[in-house]
Amino acid sequence: MAKTKKVTITLPVELLESMKAHTDNVSGYITELAERAERRRLLREDLDRYQEEFGAFTDEEMAEARALLHGTEGGAERAA
């Protein structure tokens, strides 16, 4: 299990109540959200570095990526 440290955070009451309606482990819920945000940040940095080296993604590349991410037919055809 990962090492943890107890911290104190302040949340709007409505947000906390909404979270509690969906989970009995608010700490785990917030950890999962923070992990997702960190993965997005790291991915954004990787994509920015790639574009600095190779140039901006074309509209076609962006459309293909969206299709693959969202499972649309265009992405499946190109991935096959």
C-alpha positions in Angstrom: 0.0 0.0 0.0 1.2 3.5 -0.8 2.5 5.6 2.0 -0.1 8.2 3.1 -0.1 11.4 5.1 -3.1 13.0 6.7 -3.9 16.5 5.6 -6.7 18.9 6.2 -8.7 20.5 3.3 -11.6 22.8 3.2 -14.5 22.0 0.8 -17.8 23.7 0.2 -20.5 22.0 2.3 -22.6 21.2 -0.8 -19.7 19.5 -2.5 -18.8 17.4 0.5 -22.5 16.3 0.9 -22.6 15.4 -2.8 -19.5 13.3 -2.5 -20.8 11.6 0.6 -24.0 10.7 -1.3 -21.8 8.7 -3.8 -19.2 7.2 -1.5 -18.5 6.3 2.1 -14.8 6.9 1.5 -14.4 10.6 0.7 -10.6 10.4 1.2 -10.4 7.7 -1.5 -12.7 9.6 -3.7 -10.5 12.8 -3.5 -7.4 10.7 -4.0 -8.8 9.2 -7.2 -9.7 12.7 -8.5 -6.2 14.0 -7.7 -4.6 11.0 -9.4 -6.6 11.6 -12.5 -5.7 15.3 -12.5 -2.0 14.4 -12.1 -2.2 11.9 -15.0 -3.8 14.6 -17.2 -1.1 17.1 -16.2 1.7 14.7 -17.1 0.0 13.8 -20.4 -0.4 17.5 -21.3 3.3 18.0 -20.6 4.2 15.1 -22.8 1.9 16.3 -25.6 3.3 19.8 -25.4 6.9 18.5 -25.6 6.0 16.3 -28.6 4.4 19.3 -30.4 7.5 21.5 -29.6 9.7 18.8 -31.3 7.4 17.7 -34.2 5.0 20.6 -34.7 1.3 21.0 -33.9 -1.1 18.2 -34.4 -3.0 18.4 -37.7 -6.8 18.5 -37.7 -6.8 15.0 -39.1 -4.6 13.7 -36.3 -6.8 15.4 -33.7 -9.9 13.9 -35.3 -8.3 10.4 -35.3 -7.3 10.8 -31.6 -10.8 11.9 -30.7 -12.3 8.9 -32.6 -10.0 6.5 -30.8 -10.7 8.0 -27.4 -14.4 8.1 -27.8 -14.7 4.7 -29.7 -16.3 6.1 -32.8 -16.3 4.1 -36.1 -13.7 6.3 -37.8 -11.2 5.5 -35.1 -11.9 1.8 -35.2 -11.4 1.7 -38.9 -8.0 3.5 -38.7 -6.8 1.5 -35.8 -7.5 -1.8 -37.6 
